[in-house]
Amino acid sequence: MGEAVSKSCRPFAVPLHHVPYRRRKVHLKMLALLQFIDMLLRLYMWVIIASAVLSWLIAFNVVNTQNRFVYLVTDALYRLTEPALRPLRRYVPDLGGIDITPVVLILLIIFIRSVVLWGVIAPAVL
């Protein structure tokens, strides 16, 4: 029973030690690329969270946007997150003063990371 569970939870279709050496190098390169994409997606999730927290701090007058550093950070976070949030705002309903598009985008990134990246692409190429 325990062995059946561990085989079904394996992230890759073929164990790496059963792959010939030349193909193993390709597998390692693809694994490195998938890990890099995964790292970028995780980093972008943190950028979205930082942007949402900073917008709350600005809305409650905790942070002053007249400060040059705060303005630069706010502008950078806006430029990084707005291209991904703008298309989602067309489909997410307006809830008054609450913008839930960052939450929807984070859930979409989690789906891409777990299902698409490691559930579909990784087993297919590795």
VMD Tcl script that draws the C-alpha trace (Angstrom):
set ca {
  {0.00 0.00 0.00}
  {2.73 2.49 0.92}
  {4.66 1.75 -2.25}
  {1.62 2.43 -4.45}
  {1.15 5.81 -2.81}
  {4.79 6.79 -3.24}
  {4.81 5.80 -6.94}
  {1.70 7.86 -7.66}
  {3.15 10.90 -5.90}
  {6.37 10.90 -7.90}
  {6.81 14.21 -9.72}
  {8.45 12.67 -12.81}
  {7.36 9.86 -15.11}
  {10.79 8.15 -15.32}
  {13.36 8.08 -12.53}
  {16.42 10.05 -13.57}
  {18.87 7.21 -12.85}
  {17.13 5.04 -15.49}
  {17.73 7.61 -18.25}
  {20.84 7.34 -20.50}
  {23.55 9.93 -19.84}
  {22.95 12.07 -22.95}
  {19.24 12.34 -22.28}
  {19.94 12.92 -18.59}
  {21.73 16.18 -19.46}
  {18.64 17.33 -21.37}
  {16.46 16.30 -18.41}
  {18.63 18.29 -16.01}
  {18.50 21.35 -18.27}
  {14.73 21.10 -18.54}
  {14.46 20.62 -14.80}
  {16.60 23.72 -14.26}
  {14.39 25.69 -16.66}
  {11.20 24.52 -14.93}
  {12.65 25.41 -11.52}
  {13.63 28.85 -12.85}
  {10.11 29.46 -14.16}
  {8.70 28.26 -10.83}
  {11.00 30.67 -8.97}
  {9.90 33.58 -11.17}
  {6.25 32.77 -10.55}
  {6.83 32.61 -6.78}
  {8.70 35.93 -6.89}
  {5.87 37.52 -8.88}
  {3.39 36.32 -6.25}
  {5.37 38.19 -3.60}
  {5.44 41.31 -5.80}
  {1.63 41.14 -6.05}
  {1.33 40.77 -2.27}
  {3.71 43.70 -1.68}
  {1.73 45.84 -4.11}
  {-1.57 45.03 -2.38}
  {-0.17 45.74 1.09}
  {1.38 49.00 -0.06}
  {-1.91 50.09 -1.64}
  {-3.67 49.46 1.69}
  {-1.01 51.44 3.55}
  {-1.45 54.34 1.14}
  {-5.26 54.15 1.37}
  {-5.14 54.38 5.18}
  {-2.56 57.22 5.11}
  {0.07 55.15 6.88}
  {2.55 55.80 4.07}
  {2.93 59.19 2.41}
  {3.30 59.12 -1.38}
  {4.96 62.56 -1.29}
  {8.09 60.77 -0.11}
  {10.26 60.14 -3.18}
  {11.31 56.59 -2.17}
  {7.71 55.56 -1.46}
  {6.66 57.01 -4.80}
  {9.38 55.10 -6.66}
  {8.50 51.80 -4.96}
  {4.79 52.34 -5.59}
  {5.40 53.20 -9.23}
  {7.66 50.16 -9.74}
  {5.14 47.80 -8.14}
  {2.32 49.32 -10.19}
  {4.28 48.89 -13.43}
  {5.08 45.28 -12.54}
  {1.60 44.19 -11.50}
  {-0.80 46.27 -13.56}
  {-0.23 44.50 -16.92}
  {-1.36 41.23 -15.33}
  {-4.16 42.72 -13.22}
  {-5.76 44.92 -15.91}
  {-7.18 42.07 -18.06}
  {-8.53 40.32 -14.96}
  {-10.38 43.45 -13.83}
  {-12.62 43.13 -16.90}
  {-13.90 39.75 -15.71}
  {-13.84 40.05 -11.91}
  {-17.01 41.73 -10.60}
  {-16.74 45.08 -8.85}
  {-17.29 44.69 -5.11}
  {-17.43 48.36 -4.21}
  {-14.19 49.49 -2.65}
  {-12.64 46.04 -2.50}
  {-10.41 44.89 -5.35}
  {-10.01 41.11 -5.33}
  {-8.07 40.84 -8.58}
  {-4.72 40.32 -6.77}
  {-6.24 37.32 -4.99}
  {-7.57 35.95 -8.28}
  {-4.16 36.45 -9.91}
  {-2.37 34.71 -7.04}
  {-4.78 31.76 -7.28}
  {-4.16 31.65 -11.04}
  {-0.39 31.62 -10.48}
  {-0.73 28.82 -7.91}
  {-2.79 26.85 -10.44}
  {-0.19 27.41 -13.15}
  {2.64 26.37 -10.84}
  {1.06 23.25 -9.40}
  {-1.12 21.89 -12.20}
  {0.33 23.18 -15.45}
  {4.04 23.44 -14.67}
  {4.60 20.45 -12.39}
  {1.52 18.38 -13.22}
  {1.45 18.52 -17.01}
  {4.68 19.95 -18.45}
  {7.24 18.38 -16.10}
  {6.04 14.77 -16.51}
  {5.76 15.24 -20.28}
  {9.30 16.53 -20.83}
  {11.15 14.77 -18.03}
}
mol new
graphics top color blue
foreach p $ca { graphics top sphere $p radius 0.5 }
foreach p [lrange $ca 0 end-1] q [lrange $ca 1 end] { graphics top cylinder $p $q radius 0.2 }
display resetview
